Amino acid sequence: MKIIKIADLSDLNAIVQLRVEQQIEDWSKTSNGKDYSIYSDEFEIITKNYICKRLNKTLYFALMYIEETAVSMCALEIVDNLPPDYCMRKYFG
């Protein structure tokens, strides 16, 4: 059975596992095939801490499960640090 849901903390391990796998694959493709899997444990800890602090506050995930396995995810992170235009007028008139 296929299930699509908004993630909560019970999905943390699934999110982290998918994220680490995706990132290592991306790094390997962009750096002439260097093996980044040796960094997976460290990246997992950093990723888990980051997500724990932000999940469903400023960081949202949709997960797709097939049976009991997370097979896909999509994330949206709210970023609020763009400078307001009135700050730019100071420099550009």
JOWO-V232527 format. One record per residue. RES is the residue in one small letter. PHI is phi in degrees with one decimal (999 if undefined). OMEGA is omega in whole degrees, 0 to 359 (NA if undefined). D_CENTER is the distance of its C-alpha to the mean C-alpha in Angstrom with 1 decimal. Layout:
BEGIN
RES_PHI_OMEGA_D_CENTER ; RES_PHI_OMEGA_D_CENTER
END
This chain:
BEGIN
m_999_179_24.8 ; k_-97.4_178_21.6 ; i_-129.5_173_19.7 ; i_-117.2_184_17.0 ; k_-146.7_170_15.8 ; i_-79.8_185_13.7 ; a_-69.8_169_11.9 ; d_-132.4_184_13.6 ; l_-61.0_177_13.8 ; s_-67.3_179_15.7 ; d_-97.4_187_12.7 ; l_-54.6_182_10.9 ; n_-63.4_178_12.2 ; a_-65.5_179_11.4 ; i_-61.8_183_7.7 ; v_-62.1_180_7.9 ; q_-60.5_179_10.4 ; l_-63.5_181_8.9 ; r_-62.8_180_5.9 ; v_-63.8_179_8.9 ; e_-61.1_180_11.1 ; q_-62.0_185_9.5 ; q_-67.9_179_9.2 ; i_-63.9_177_12.7 ; e_-62.9_179_14.0 ; d_-62.5_180_13.0 ; w_-59.8_181_14.6 ; s_-63.8_181_17.6 ; k_-72.7_185_18.2 ; t_-100.6_183_18.4 ; s_-134.6_175_20.5 ; n_57.2_173_23.4 ; g_77.5_178_22.2 ; k_-58.9_182_21.8 ; d_-85.7_180_20.6 ; y_-95.6_183_17.5 ; s_-62.8_178_17.4 ; i_-66.3_180_19.5 ; y_-97.1_188_16.5 ; s_-62.7_180_14.4 ; d_-65.9_179_15.8 ; e_-65.1_180_15.2 ; f_-64.5_178_11.6 ; e_-62.1_180_11.1 ; i_-64.1_180_12.9 ; i_-61.3_181_11.1 ; t_-64.0_181_7.6 ; k_-61.7_179_9.6 ; n_-63.1_180_11.4 ; y_-60.7_183_8.9 ; i_-68.2_180_7.5 ; c_-55.9_182_11.2 ; k_-71.9_191_12.4 ; r_-118.2_188_10.6 ; l_-57.0_180_10.0 ; n_61.2_170_12.4 ; k_-115.8_175_13.7 ; t_-127.5_182_11.7 ; l_-131.3_184_8.2 ; y_-125.7_178_8.9 ; f_-124.1_166_8.0 ; a_-107.8_181_10.9 ; l_-119.0_171_11.7 ; m_-112.2_176_14.7 ; y_-108.6_166_16.9 ; i_-116.7_191_20.0 ; e_58.4_182_22.3 ; e_-104.4_188_20.4 ; t_-107.9_173_17.7 ; a_-74.0_184_14.2 ; v_-115.0_182_14.4 ; s_-158.9_177_11.9 ; m_-153.0_176_9.0 ; c_-139.4_182_8.1 ; a_-125.6_174_6.1 ; l_-133.6_178_8.3 ; e_-119.1_178_8.5 ; i_-85.7_179_12.1 ; v_-118.9_183_13.5 ; d_-124.0_183_17.2 ; n_-113.2_173_18.4 ; l_-70.1_180_20.2 ; p_-70.4_177_23.9 ; p_-67.5_185_26.3 ; d_-63.0_180_28.9 ; y_-65.4_176_31.7 ; c_-68.6_182_30.4 ; m_-71.4_179_30.6 ; r_-59.8_179_34.2 ; k_-58.9_184_35.2 ; y_-95.6_187_34.5 ; f_-118.5_176_35.4 ; g_85.9_NA_38.0
END
